[in-house]
Amino acid sequence: MINSKKGLNLFNQIKSVITFEESSYENASNENEQIVKPVTRPEERDFILKNWESNGYSYLNNFYKKAVRGIWKDKIKKLCII
């Protein structure tokens, strides 16, 4: 979807090297809810931002490493039991 003259100029510069399909606003908005209304804010966003502001990036990095590591350990254990 092109929303401005600048967008149209950029599109015209690249349209020969991309694949695109013309569509109507109605079709696009039926397939893409973000065109009609804002995306719902995920609950996790506030948790992440609050912890980043108060504890820094290293804290979040370690927090998610542990969380992901735990998820993979559980999945591996299930595979080994079978």
Helices and strands as residue ranges (DSSP letters): H 5-14, G 15-17, H 25-31, G 33-35, H 43-55, H 57-81
